[in-house]
Amino acid sequence: MIEISSRLSGSQGLNEWLHRFKEKQLLFPVNVAHEPRANYLCWHQKELFWGGMI
């Protein structure tokens, strides 16, 4: 499920666009080759989500 941070900072348009996806089911790629590499997921968890979401 997609979660939107309460600390989201951006324009009103960005906020509205992102909140359309709030609590929607996240679909994974059918082709395994299109999945993000683990090191990119780790970077996002550390740098963007501060270790709290993934």
LINQUI-V174442 format. One record per residue. SS is DSSP state (A for helix, B for strand, O for the rest). BURIAL is # if it has 24 or more other ideal C-beta (glycine too) atoms within 12 Angstrom, else .. D_CENTER is the distance of its C-alpha to the mean C-alpha in Angstrom with 1 decimal. Layout:
# LINQUI-V174442
{{SS,BURIAL,D_CENTER} {SS,BURIAL,D_CENTER}}
This chain:
# LINQUI-V174442
{{O,.,9.6} {O,.,6.7} {O,.,7.3} {O,.,7.8} {O,.,9.5} {O,.,13.3} {O,.,13.6} {O,.,11.7} {O,.,14.2} {O,.,15.1} {O,.,17.5} {A,.,18.3} {A,.,17.4} {A,.,13.8} {A,.,13.6} {A,.,15.3} {A,.,13.2} {A,.,9.8} {A,.,11.8} {O,.,13.1} {O,.,10.1} {O,.,10.3} {O,.,11.5} {O,.,11.5} {O,.,11.7} {O,.,9.3} {O,.,11.8} {O,.,12.4} {O,.,14.6} {O,.,18.3} {O,.,19.4} {A,.,18.6} {A,.,19.2} {A,.,16.0} {O,.,13.7} {O,.,12.1} {O,.,14.6} {A,.,14.5} {A,.,15.3} {A,.,12.2} {A,.,10.0} {A,.,12.5} {A,.,12.4} {A,.,8.8} {A,.,9.6} {A,.,12.8} {A,.,12.4} {O,.,9.2} {O,.,8.8} {O,.,12.5} {O,.,12.7} {O,.,11.8} {O,.,8.8} {O,.,8.9}}
